[in-house]
Amino acid sequence: MLRSINAYGVTYLPLVPPILVAMVAHPKPLPLGQMRKVLSGGAPLGKELIEGFREKYPQVEILQGYGLTESTAIGASTDSAEESRRYGTAGLLSPNTEAKIVDPDSGEALPVNRTGELWIRGPYVMKGYFKNAEATQSTLTPDGWLKTGDLCYIDEDGYLFVVDRLKELIKYKGYQVPPAELEALLLTHPEVTDVAVIPFPDKEVGQFPMAYVVRKKGSNLSEREVMEFVAKQVAPYKKVRKVAFVTDIPKNASGKILRKDLIKLATSKL
């Protein structure tokens, strides 16, 4: 990346938070040539990271943005250093963008500073998923609103803040990891009877997959063996990097995994 930045005179660079973390953690400022702006997306930036970057690279303006594959474009962004100092914000809505925060259960619009699911609408929003009418109908409303799956709020000045994710995708260094894919894989292990995969928070990569595993009776399956089993069959960013063994996986009446309970259990020990 650094070689290309200097070879081609790059002045503007979109990136993800783990790259910023690495740049700030480097012992000396990296040679950024003519770089003047970076735009971070994928997860909110904390005050410590923003100010650490500014101190190490004072010549580079750090901005933040929000978007998703289904929007095909940036739905909100900060356009100045001062806007980025509203720590945690993804910025103001992009031109030609409508947004509302709704109650995830009722679909009713919520007032400012209330957290709910973000819905956006605009000419750049996708028309649907290719050959998947069911997914399209569950994500797009008949009048064109895109249900983002993100828990957000909008303040009184119109700034968007991303709080959490309704969707269960794990964000590892900007990559998306579906927990269900890893769960299905782990259930093929002869010594596993049940499993749940959750996002485990990490300062460097954002999140990584953690597995709660129920072993078959009499099994001595180890954490290392579980991680190696997965690592041999998936891309590096999908690796399970932490394992805990439990007697059962918490589920609701319909059999859906209660991931929030497991996330709370995992993070309570931090």
N, C-alpha and C positions, 0 to 999 in steps of 0.2 A: 504494500500500500504506500509506504513512504517513498519508495523508488518511483512509483507512478505519479505521486503528488508532485514531486520535484521535476520529473522528466517532462510532464505535460503542463506544468504551471497551473495546477488545479487551484481554484479560488473558493470553491463551494463544495462541501462534502456531506451527504446524508450518511448517518451511521447509527449504531445502536449503543445503548448504555455500557455494555461490557468493554467496548473499544475505548470509550471515554475513561472508564475506570483504569484501564491499562495505561492510557496516556498520562493520566494524573499520577499513577503509582510509579511511573518510570523515574529513576533517580535524577535524570537531567531532562530539560525540555527537548522534545524531538524536533528535528528540522522540518518545518512545515512549509518552507518556501513562500509562495505567494498566497497561501491560504488566508481567507478573510472571514469565512463563515462556516460553521458546522450546524447541521440540523439533526437532532436526536429524536428517534421514535422507537416505540416498542414497549417503553415503560417510563413512568415519571422519573425525573431527576431530582434528587434531594439537594438541599441547600449546600451541604458540605461538598458534594461533587461539583456543583456549578461554580462555587467560589474557588474550589481547588483548581479547576480548569482555568478560570479567569486569571488566577495568580500565576500559573505556570505558562499560560499562553495569552498574554494580555492583548496581543495583536489580532486575536481571533474572536469573533462574536459567536456566542453559543446560543442556539435557538432550539425550540422544541416543537414537535408536531404530533398530530394524531391522524391515523387513517387505518384502513384495513383492506384486505384483498378485495372484498366485495364492494368497497366504495370506489376502487380503482384510482383514487386520488387522495390528497391530504384534505381531511375534513375540518381541521382546525390547526392553528400554529401561532407561535409567538413570532413577531416580526422585528423585535428590537431587544437589546440587552435589558432594558428596563422592564419589558413585558415578561421576560424570562425570570426576573427577580420576584415575580409572584410565584414563589416556590411551589412546585407540584402541579402547576397549570400546564395544559397542552395548548393554551392560547385561545384566541378568538376564532370564531367560525370563518371558514374560507368563503370568498364571494360565491354567490349562487347556491349557498347551503342553508337549509333549514334544519333545525334540531329541536328536539324536545326530550324531556326526561319523564319517563312513565313508570308507574307502579308495575313491576314485573308480573304480578298476578292478575291485576284488573285491567291493565292497559290504560288507566286514566293518567292524564298529564299531571305532573307535580310542579309546585312553585319553585322559585329560585332557592338555592342552598338546600334543597331536599335531594337525597340520593335515591336513584332509581336506574332503570335501564335506559341507555342512550339510544334514541332513534334518530336517524338522519335521512334527509331527502334532498336530492339535487340531480341535475342532468348527467352527472358522472356516475351515479349509482348503477350497479349492474342490473341487467334485465332478468337474470336468473342463473341458476346452476345448470350446466350443460347436461341434458338428458336426465334431470333429477327434479321432477315436478314437486315431489313431496318436500324436499329440502327448500325449494324455492318458496313454496306456500308458507312454510314455517318461518322463513326469514324475511320475506317481503310482504307488506300489507297490500290489499287491492289498490290503495291510493298512493303507492310508491314509497312508503316509509321502510327503511332498512333497519331491522332490529339487530343492533350491533353485538349484543351479548355482553356488553361492558357496563358495569355499575359506575355511574358518574353523577356529578352535579354541576350546575352552572350558577355562578355567583351573580350578584346584583349588577355587575359591570359586564356580564356576558362572557366571562372567562370559563372555559371548560376544565374540569378537574376529573381525572380518572381515578377511581377509588379501588376498584377490584374488578374481577371478571366473572360474569355469569357463566360464560362458556368455560369448559373445563380444560381447554388446551393449555399445556405447560409451555411457557416461553423460555427457551434455553438459548442464550446468546442471539436472540432474534429469531431463532428457529421455533417452529410450532411442533409440539410433541403430543399426539393424542393418547391420553391415558388408557383408553379402551383397547388400543392396539397392543400396548405392552401387557395389559391384563390378559388379553386373549393368548398372547405368546406364553406368558408364565403359566397359564392354566394347562398348557401342553406338557409341562414338566411332570414326570411321574410321581414326584413326592409333594406336589402342591395341590391342595384341595380348594382353596379360595385365595383371592388376592385383590388388593385395591392399590392403585397408583395415584399419588398426589403430587402437587408441586411443592418442593421444599425451597424456601427462600435462601438466596446466596448473593452476597454483595458483588461478586465478580461476574457471575453469569446470569443473574436475575432470578432464575429458578432452575432446579434440576429434578428429574423424576426420582421419587422415593416410593418404595414398595412395602406395603404391609402384607405379610404372607402368612397363611394358615398352612402349616405342614401336616402331612398325613401322619396318622398315629404311628409312633415308633421311629419316625424319620429324624435324622440328625443333620438335615440340610443346613448348610452354613450361609452366612451373608455373602461370603466370597463366591460360593458356588452359584448362588442366585444371580449375582452380578455377571459372572462369567457366562452363564447360560444365555443371558440376554445379549451381552456384548458380542457374542459370536454370530448373532442373527440380525443385528440392526445397525443402522448408521451410527457413527460416533456420538452425534448429538442426542440420540435417543437412549443412550445407555442409562440403566438404573444405577445411581451412585450412592444410594443409602437404602438399607433394608432393616425392617423390624419384624419380629415374629409375634403373632397374636393368636388367641384361641378362636376368635371369630371376627368377621368384618361387619361393622354396623351398617344396617340397611333399613329403609323405611318399609311400610306395609306392601308397597308394590315391588319391592326387591331392589330398589335403586340404592346404590352405595351412598352413604352419608359422608361425603368427602370433607365437608366442613368440620365435622367432628374429628376426623383423622388429622386434618390440618391443625386444628386447635391442639390436639394431643401432641403432635410432632413439634410444634413451635413453642409449646409451654415449657419445654426443656432447654430452650435457648438461653 
